[in-house]
Amino acid sequence: MPALNGVKVICVGQFYFAPYCSMLLARLGADVIKIEAPAGDPYRRLATAAEDGSSVQFSMLNSGKRAMRLDLKNPDGQAVLRRLAETADVLIQNLAPGAMDRYGLGYEELAKINPQLIVASGSGFGSFGPYAGQPAMDLTIQARTAVMSTTGFMEGPPTRTGPSVVDFMGGAHLVGGVLAALYQREHTGRGQHVEVALQDAILPSLTSNIAGMAHSENSMPERTGNRHGGMAVVPYNAYRARDGWVTVLCPTQTHWDRLCDIMGDPDAKDPRFDSMGGRCDHVDDVDTIVERWTSTHTKQEVADLLQNTGIPTAPVIDLAELMVDPHIAERGVLRRMSDDKGSWMTLGSPLFLSDSPIVEPTRAPGLGADTDQILLEELGMSAEEIEKLRSAGAI
């Protein structure tokens, strides 16, 4: 049986943050209803979206959910969400700060309707602190949280990370909060408010960078390129190979000794490199020696040689190579699905439970595709009541 079988989730989410959280819950078996404004999730309206409003981004984050079109600015729409909240277990939202409260749908109000309800709120900076209430997206959080200033090379400008790491770190943290609240509810019988701020979620990833700055008394460059963020591990870099690049790192003395034996370069036996501290002090010389060796091999040859001795390494691959990687395919987290409408790309689940099967995703729903069914089955509305809501512009 799926781990969250029988759990009802309402997701008033858009973009990546909350939708990723609710997608993970759906893969664990939760019944997720995605609430969208009349115009739909912004990712339905990207320049790259198809004529039917579908985009790869929307499909990957919202497959396996039911979709309901609901205007939360409309009093009738607000009333519908309150009724849905009466029997829901979890409500996830990442609307603009304060929006749910303005609609009369904040945690305090919903808890009066359903004391067992868990409301999970995602925002850029949280509900308190000097920046609370400021709008935020992945890029602006990277800027505000030193992620950009620590990404790239010393001589280059601050750079955003390639992937949207902030939104997805936030979504993963929000899942943890929801699951903890569900567990606690088993003992207390009460729901609670779960809050995750994107800034808080990404800060722990700067541990090495912060440590490096503290150790060097702010003299270390913030941007270290492909080297260790705290400049505390050497070698630690991407090195040229005959056909591209390969990453090599030696986190312990044993790893370095093994690498020296494989390279067979007498320069690597220089007494300056006999300790991690010495290698860090002479990082340019170490990198020159390592790259002199890697450049005589293909990136896969380097990876094969070093992996056989337990040295952490991997070839640097591009997106095209990633899409056909056999390990990625077997794990099933990134997958191409097909149905009677054709093929489509989506996400599986990175959470594997031995006694809880992953729920296979179904195609992401069209805008409001399940509205009538949800109103009929969840709230017992008649066709006349549904039509009245539609006439009022609530659905």
PEKAHU-V529273 format. One record per backbone hydrogen bond with DSSP energy under -0.5 kcal/mol. CO is the residue of the C=O (numbers start at 1). NH is the residue of the N-H. Records with the same first field share a line. If there is no record, write none. Layout:
CO = NH, NH
//
This chain:
2 = 5
4 = 7
7 = 9, 31
8 = 89, 90
9 = 11, 33
10 = 12, 92
11 = 13, 35
12 = 94
16 = 20
17 = 21
18 = 22
19 = 23
20 = 24
21 = 25
22 = 26
23 = 27
24 = 28
25 = 30
26 = 29
27 = 359
28 = 4
29 = 6
30 = 32
31 = 9, 33
32 = 34, 66
33 = 11, 35
34 = 36, 68
36 = 70
37 = 40
41 = 44
42 = 45
46 = 49
50 = 53
54 = 50
55 = 59
56 = 60
57 = 61
58 = 62
59 = 63
60 = 347
62 = 65, 365
66 = 34
67 = 370
68 = 36, 70
70 = 72
71 = 74
74 = 78
75 = 79
76 = 80
77 = 81
78 = 82
79 = 83
80 = 84
81 = 85
82 = 86
83 = 86, 87
84 = 87, 88
89 = 118
90 = 10
91 = 120
92 = 12
93 = 122
96 = 99
98 = 102
99 = 103
100 = 105
101 = 104
106 = 110
107 = 111
108 = 112
109 = 112, 113
110 = 114
114 = 117
115 = 191
117 = 119
118 = 91, 120
119 = 121, 194
120 = 93
121 = 196
123 = 198
124 = 199
126 = 133
129 = 132
131 = 134
137 = 141
138 = 142
139 = 143
140 = 144
141 = 145
142 = 147, 148
143 = 146
146 = 150
148 = 151, 159
150 = 224
151 = 159
152 = 225
153 = 156
163 = 165
164 = 168
165 = 169
166 = 170
167 = 171
168 = 172
169 = 173
170 = 174
171 = 175
172 = 176
173 = 177
174 = 178
175 = 179
176 = 180
177 = 181
178 = 182
179 = 183
180 = 184
181 = 185
182 = 186
183 = 186, 187
184 = 187, 188
185 = 189
192 = 119, 194
194 = 121
196 = 123
197 = 201
198 = 202
199 = 203
200 = 204
202 = 205
203 = 206
204 = 207
206 = 210
207 = 211
208 = 212
209 = 213
210 = 214
211 = 215
212 = 216
213 = 218
214 = 217
216 = 219
222 = 224
224 = 227
228 = 231
233 = 228
235 = 250
237 = 239, 248
239 = 246
241 = 244
244 = 241
245 = 316
246 = 239
247 = 314
248 = 237
252 = 256
253 = 257
254 = 258
255 = 259
256 = 260
257 = 261
258 = 262
259 = 263
260 = 264
264 = 266
265 = 268
266 = 269
267 = 270
270 = 273
271 = 274
275 = 279
276 = 280
277 = 281
278 = 282
280 = 283
282 = 286
283 = 287
284 = 288
285 = 289
286 = 290
287 = 291
288 = 292
289 = 293
290 = 293, 294
291 = 295
293 = 296
294 = 242, 297
297 = 242
298 = 302
299 = 303
300 = 304
301 = 305
302 = 306
303 = 307
304 = 308
306 = 309, 311
307 = 310
310 = 312
312 = 249
314 = 247
315 = 317
318 = 322
319 = 323
320 = 324
321 = 324
322 = 325
325 = 329
326 = 330
327 = 331
328 = 332, 333
333 = 335, 348
335 = 337, 346
337 = 344
339 = 342
342 = 339
344 = 337
346 = 335
350 = 352
351 = 353
353 = 356
356 = 353
358 = 360
362 = 64
366 = 369
368 = 371
370 = 374
371 = 375
372 = 376
373 = 377
374 = 378, 379
375 = 379, 381
376 = 380
382 = 386
383 = 387
384 = 388
385 = 389
386 = 390
387 = 391
388 = 392
389 = 394, 395
390 = 393
394 = 71
//
